[in-house]
Each structure stands twice: as structure tokens, then as C-alpha cells.
């Protein structure tokens, strides 16, 4: 996918189309999808809390026609990420978690950026990193979703 197309998809104004107007954030060990659409594209936000790591959570934006290519991925818990060598700003650097991956025509989603990086645009406080509802709404903002406030968000508490 070309950089122009990647940027067009990420920057396109999207709206959540899930019904009813409530988003349930799954408990640890589970995952869900949020459906989005723009004037030209259909998207999914994957909310993945599966895995062995406590507090595991990955949020990612994918477009329906290119569903195997992640456009944005926010990794909250996990090991540091080693960026591949190449001709870009953070080439070869190790990026600690949390970090965000942004699609690139040559590297796919294998380039990570610190959240506070100007290109990442995910400025989150420690308190925001601990609150799943805030994390999700901030990620939706980063994905350029316009109707965030039309929905309520509830974190599903895991049962023993």
C-alpha cells in the first residue's frame, strides 16, 4: 500500500457504526471489534486483551479491504520493540512499551514510535495509561473518529 493511501485511510474522518451506542471493553483474555466507516472506507478497531501478560491490551486500526495490514497499533504491555534498519528517523532503535506502530509502505507495521513522539501523537499521562476507557477514546481520537461522544464505554470486569 502506498504512503498516500495509508495516510488517507488514517486521516479520513470516521464514525463508529456499532449498535447499540455502547462499547463494551472486554475483560482480560478476550477481544472485540469496533466497526467504523468513512466516506470511502470501512474499518475495524481491534480491542485485544488476550495473552498471558497481565493487563495485556493491544488496540489496532485495520481497513476492511486490506484487513491483513495494520494501519495503527497501540501496544500497551510487552517487551521493547526493535525497529528494523532503514532510512527513517528511528531506524534500528529499541522503543520501550507502551508504543504505537504506524503503517509504512516498505516496513508494514514493524516501525514503533514512542507515544510522545511528534509523529505518534499519542500523548498519554500515567493515569490515562491505567484507564481502559480513556485509552480507547484517546486511540479513537488518534484514528480520527468523529462521533466518540455519541457512545458510552464500559470496561467489562473479569470474574474469578
Secondary structure by P-SEA (a helix, b strand, c coil): ccaaaaaaaaaccccccccccccccccccccbbbbbbcccbbbbbbbccccccccbbbbbcccccccccccbbbbccccbbbbcccccccccccccccbbbbbbcccccccccccccccccccccccccccaaaaaaaaaaaacccccccbbbbbbbbcc
